[in-house]
């Protein structure tokens, strides 16, 4: 038997995964929250920001739009007690007004505060649309960083968070292999994947990462069979975070009528790459949350 293996563990960092200020569980505060933090930040029109009613509504809309442009799901409008919300106030100093921001959780607790960039007091007081839009766009990066730090703090304090427990893996469909290959590969992969940093779960809803296998075969030279295996790893948002590729040049007798040792060897090799991709994705997520 002649075997050629091509092995690649890829972390696809260009999928736009962050920032996600409310990704995951609410942390130890969760016991005191009526509901987990939704993936939406509510921005009420500020009543204590030295703005008129119409200007306050406009500024709330400007902030929501600016944050959405920074991948922070946000909506301008009235907030309820169960919402994560951004409260805006303002201070006047000389000829400038400085916006002040606070993040409040459903438990009424303040999770973070920061100040924005000064704005000309006259433009602010008059509700100048261009000035308000410019202020919102200028402060969006500050607020994005604040929200990301809030999320990191909540996640790190949560024992159920991915930061503080092994990653949960679900092995999905393995398809395309002749004879008993699909079953043999699945059984061996389920045996090899669990490790110190990963555990298997029986329900994809509970999984941090889902692995699927696509097996293709075709006749090769010298009466051999070329077997191509692609193992794809998706995160809980169904984004592809890695792929493992294997190519094996096999004798037909190696996988007929049973895959046997071939399935065991292939699963052992691929599981190492899958674990590496999962580790890279987890580390990337941690780093992005605190950057």
Secondary structure, 3 states (H helix, E strand, C coil): CCCCCCCCCCCCHHHCCCCCCCCCCCHHHHHHCCCCCCCCEEECCCCECCCCHHHHHHHHHHHHHHHHCCCCCEEECCCCCCCEEEEEEEEEECCEEEEEEEEECCCCCEEEEEEEEEEEHHHHHCCCHHHHHHHHHHHHHHHHHHHHHHHHHHHHCCCCCHHHCCEEEEEEEEECCCCCHHHHHHHHHHHHHCECCEEECCCHHHCCEEEEEEEEEEECHHHEEEEEEEEEEEECCCCEEEEEEEEEEEEHHHCCCCCHHHHHHHHHHHHHHHHHHHHHHHHHHHHHHHC
